[in-house]
């Protein structure tokens, strides 16, 4: 015979079962689809498409273009698709950031992935530098590229300060510690030191162009003076292999990877903004996973938690690399029920 206390416990048990059993089933379903995707993705026929749009540099922001691109390249290196098309629309960025992206593209190539760089509106300076890591480079005839040079800039407002009666006091240890101070004129010796620094980085750029494009070093120096070229001019100089747009780049990628035209599967990477915190907190209030997803912070957890996050957060972009938020066509095949609306998220030497 049921008393009131047993009835209460029975009702609570039914509520818990009805609440969590569907989530458990959904988690198992997502887990199965997740690993099925990993197996299928490593088969021949997949062409990853990664955009690199805008200037790039190391950033203290939680989610930047640099984080998106480097994280995506690490993911591509792990998944090993047949080919990768880099859609570059960038005027460049900081030297070290460009070199790190270049190195990651090289590692992707070492995994057997054929890489094609497509220069779109602009693929100049650091944008061209990262393209040098590709197996082939494609550009539109009117693409702006080139600008092989290095720049260091600093303001000088000494005369302005004198006019308004403002002075700057400096205490330093090291003769050249304030070499780019805006409050003083640069000496000839300081200028010479900076010219040596810039020349060293410039030589690094020219060396990469010479090695990757198989151009004699002295010939490469002739046009590596900061000038800008059209895609057509760049092809004549040997910086570009083919002229055309995305379809041409895809054609080249398919030829390199041995994929029959029409049999390819495109995997588009794009930046997404996660859904609002309020919606997520309905499921797991205070959860670290939910907080990171809701606030746009990177999900810092192991890969096996992704199906759980997917189970609990319908409409959210999935997180793969510890530094990035990604949602793309391939992942939507795993989580098409949980992909929601999203928009676009994402003194130094510069290429």
C-alpha positions in Angstrom: 0.0 0.0 0.0 1.4 3.4 -1.0 1.6 6.1 1.6 2.1 9.7 0.9 5.9 9.6 1.3 6.3 6.7 -1.1 4.0 8.4 -3.6 6.2 11.5 -3.5 9.3 9.5 -4.1 7.6 7.6 -6.9 6.6 10.8 -8.6 10.1 12.3 -8.2 11.6 9.2 -9.7 9.3 9.4 -12.7 10.1 13.0 -13.2 13.9 12.3 -13.1 13.5 9.4 -15.5 11.4 11.4 -17.9 13.8 14.4 -17.7 17.2 12.6 -18.1 16.4 9.5 -20.1 15.9 11.4 -23.3 19.2 13.3 -22.7 21.0 10.0 -22.2 19.6 8.6 -25.4 20.6 11.8 -27.2 24.1 11.7 -25.8 24.5 8.1 -27.0 23.2 9.0 -30.4 25.5 12.0 -30.7 28.5 9.9 -29.5 27.8 7.4 -32.2 27.5 10.0 -34.9 30.6 11.8 -33.7 32.9 8.7 -34.0 31.2 7.7 -37.3 32.1 11.2 -38.6 35.8 10.8 -37.6 36.1 7.5 -39.4 34.3 8.8 -42.6 36.2 12.1 -42.6 39.6 10.3 -42.9 38.5 8.7 -46.1 39.4 10.1 -49.5 37.2 12.7 -51.0 37.1 15.5 -48.3 38.3 18.9 -49.2 38.6 21.3 -46.3 38.0 25.0 -47.0 39.5 27.4 -44.5 39.1 31.2 -44.8 41.8 33.6 -43.6 40.2 37.0 -43.8 41.7 40.1 -42.2 44.9 41.1 -40.5 46.3 38.5 -38.0 48.4 38.8 -35.0 48.8 37.3 -31.5 46.0 38.7 -29.4 45.0 38.7 -25.7 41.4 38.4 -26.8 39.8 35.0 -26.0 38.9 34.4 -29.6 40.6 36.0 -32.5 41.3 35.4 -36.2 44.7 34.0 -35.3 43.2 31.5 -32.8 40.6 30.5 -35.3 43.1 29.8 -38.1 45.7 28.1 -36.0 43.2 26.0 -34.2 41.5 25.0 -37.5 44.9 24.0 -39.0 45.6 21.8 -36.0 42.2 20.2 -36.4 42.8 19.7 -40.1 46.2 18.1 -39.4 44.4 15.7 -37.1 41.6 14.8 -39.4 43.8 14.6 -42.5 41.3 15.4 -45.4 42.5 14.8 -48.9 43.0 18.5 -49.6 42.8 21.9 -48.1 41.9 25.2 -49.8 43.1 28.3 -48.0 40.9 31.3 -49.0 43.2 34.2 -48.2 41.9 37.7 -48.1 44.5 39.4 -45.9 46.9 42.4 -46.1 49.2 40.5 -43.6 49.9 40.9 -40.0 52.6 40.5 -37.4 55.8 38.6 -38.5 55.7 35.9 -35.8 52.0 35.2 -36.3 52.5 34.8 -40.0 55.4 32.4 -39.4 53.4 30.3 -37.0 50.6 30.0 -39.5 53.1 29.1 -42.2 54.6 26.4 -40.0 51.2 24.9 -39.2 50.3 24.7 -43.0 53.6 23.0 -43.6 52.7 20.4 -40.9 49.4 19.8 -42.6 51.2 19.1 -45.8 53.5 16.7 -44.1 50.4 14.7 -43.1 49.8 14.1 -46.8 47.2 16.8 -47.2 47.4 18.7 -50.5 47.2 22.4 -49.9 46.1 25.1 -52.4 46.2 28.8 -51.4 43.6 31.0 -53.1 44.4 34.7 -53.0 41.1 36.6 -53.2 40.8 40.4 -53.1 44.1 40.9 -51.3 46.8 38.4 -50.5 49.8 40.7 -49.8 52.7 40.8 -47.4 52.0 38.3 -44.5 49.0 37.1 -46.5 51.4 36.1 -49.3 53.9 34.7 -46.8 51.4 32.1 -45.5 50.4 31.2 -49.0 54.0 30.2 -49.7 53.5 27.2 -47.5 50.9 25.8 -50.0 51.6 23.2 -52.8 50.0 25.5 -55.3 48.9 29.2 -55.3 45.9 30.5 -57.3 44.9 34.1 -57.7 42.4 36.1 -59.6 44.0 38.3 -62.4 43.0 41.4 -60.4 44.1 40.2 -57.0 46.4 42.6 -55.1 49.4 40.7 -53.9 53.1 41.1 -53.4 54.2 43.8 -50.9 57.2 41.7 -49.8 58.6 43.9 -47.1 58.8 44.5 -43.4 57.7 47.6 -41.5 58.5 49.0 -38.1 56.8 52.3 -37.1 56.7 54.6 -34.1 55.2 58.0 -33.4 57.4 61.0 -32.7 55.7 63.9 -31.0 58.7 65.7 -29.4 58.0 69.0 -31.2 54.3 68.9 -30.2 55.2 68.3 -26.6 57.5 71.2 -26.6 54.8 73.5 -27.9 52.3 72.5 -25.2 54.8 72.4 -22.5 54.8 68.7 -21.8 57.9 66.7 -21.1 58.6 63.0 -20.6 61.2 61.8 -18.0 62.8 58.4 -18.8 64.9 56.2 -16.5 66.3 53.3 -18.3 68.8 50.4 -18.0 70.1 49.7 -21.5 71.3 52.2 -24.0 68.6 51.4 -26.6 65.7 50.6 -24.3 63.7 53.6 -25.5 64.8 53.3 -29.1 61.2 53.9 -30.4 60.1 56.4 -27.7 57.7 59.0 -29.1 59.1 61.7 -26.9 62.6 61.9 -28.5 64.2 62.1 -31.9 65.8 58.9 -33.2 69.5 59.0 -33.5 71.4 57.7 -36.6 72.8 54.9 -34.6 69.3 53.8 -33.4 68.1 54.1 -37.0 70.9 51.8 -38.2 70.1 49.2 -35.6 66.4 49.1 -36.6 67.4 48.9 -40.3 69.5 45.8 -39.4 66.6 44.3 -37.6 64.1 45.0 -40.4 66.7 43.7 -43.0 67.1 40.4 -41.2 63.3 39.8 -41.1 63.1 40.9 -44.8 65.8 38.3 -45.7 63.7 35.6 -43.9 60.7 36.5 -46.1 62.8 36.5 -49.3 64.4 33.2 -48.4 60.9 31.6 -48.0 59.8 33.0 -51.4 62.9 31.8 -53.1 62.8 28.3 -51.6 59.0 27.6 -52.0 58.6 29.2 -55.4 62.0 27.9 -56.7 63.1 31.4 -57.7 66.8 32.3 -57.6 67.5 34.4 -54.5 68.9 37.4 -56.4 65.9 37.4 -58.8 63.5 37.3 -55.8 65.3 40.3 -54.2 64.6 42.3 -57.4 60.9 42.4 -56.8 60.9 42.0 -53.0 61.0 45.8 -52.4 57.5 46.3 -51.0 55.8 46.9 -54.4 52.3 45.5 -55.0 51.4 43.3 -58.0 48.2 42.1 -59.6 47.5 38.4 -59.8 48.5 38.4 -63.4 51.8 40.1 -62.7 52.5 37.7 -59.8 52.0 34.8 -62.2 54.6 36.2 -64.6 57.0 36.5 -61.6 56.4 33.0 -60.5 54.6 33.8 -57.3 51.3 32.3 -58.6 50.7 29.0 -60.4 47.2 29.5 -61.8 44.8 32.4 -62.4 41.2 32.0 -61.3 38.8 32.0 -58.4 37.4 29.3 -56.0 36.4 26.9 -58.8 39.9 27.0 -60.2 41.4 26.4 -56.7 39.0 23.5 -56.3 40.0 22.1 -59.6 43.7 22.3 -58.7 43.1 20.7 -55.3 41.2 17.8 -56.8 43.9 17.2 -59.4 46.6 17.2 -56.7 44.8 14.9 -54.4 43.5 12.5 -57.1 39.8 13.1 -56.4 37.5 12.6 -59.3 35.6 15.8 -60.0 32.1 15.7 -58.7 33.0 13.1 -56.0 34.5 15.6 -53.6 33.0 16.6 -50.3 33.6 20.2 -49.2 34.1 20.9 -45.5 33.7 24.6 -44.9 35.2 26.1 -41.7 33.7 29.3 -40.3 33.6 31.3 -37.1 30.4 31.3 -35.1 29.0 32.9 -32.0 27.5 30.6 -29.4 23.9 31.1 -28.2 23.1 33.2 -25.1 23.9 32.1 -21.6 20.3 32.3 -20.4 19.3 29.5 -22.7 22.1 27.3 -21.7 21.6 27.8 -18.0 18.2 26.2 -18.3 20.0 22.9 -18.6 23.1 23.2 -16.4 23.2 26.3 -14.3 26.7 27.2 -13.2 28.3 24.4 -15.3 31.8 25.3 -16.5 31.1 23.8 -19.9 27.9 25.8 -20.2 29.5 29.0 -19.0 32.3 28.7 -21.5 29.9 28.0 -24.3 27.5 30.7 -23.4 30.1 33.5 -22.9 32.0 32.7 -26.1 35.0 31.5 -24.1 37.0 28.5 -25.5 35.8 25.1 -24.3 38.8 23.8 -22.3 38.0 20.1 -22.0 38.7 16.7 -23.6 37.1 15.7 -26.9 34.9 13.0 -25.4 32.9 15.7 -23.6 31.8 17.2 -27.0 28.8 14.9 -27.4 27.7 15.7 -23.9 27.9 19.4 -24.6 26.0 18.8 -27.8 23.4 16.9 -25.9 22.8 19.7 -23.5 23.1 22.7 -25.7 20.8 22.6 -28.8 21.7 25.5 -31.1 25.3 25.9 -30.0 28.4 25.9 -32.1 30.7 22.9 -31.2 34.1 23.5 -29.7 37.1 21.4 -30.9 40.5 22.9 -30.2 41.1 24.4 -26.7 41.5 27.9 -28.2 38.7 28.0 -30.8 35.0 28.0 -31.5 34.1 26.3 -34.7 31.0 25.3 -36.6 31.3 23.9 -40.1 29.6 21.7 -42.6 31.3 18.6 -41.4 30.3 19.1 -37.8 26.8 19.9 -38.8 26.6 16.4 -40.2 27.2 15.2 -36.6 25.1 17.8 -34.9 22.6 19.1 -37.4 20.0 19.2 -34.7 22.1 21.3 -32.4 23.6 23.8 -34.9 21.8 27.1 -34.4 21.9 30.6 -35.8 25.2 32.3 -35.6 27.0 35.3 -37.0 30.5 36.3 -37.5 32.3 36.1 -34.2 36.1 36.1 -35.6 55.0 48.7 -31.5 55.5 45.5 -33.6 57.1 44.2 -36.8 54.6 43.6 -39.6 54.7 41.8 -42.9 
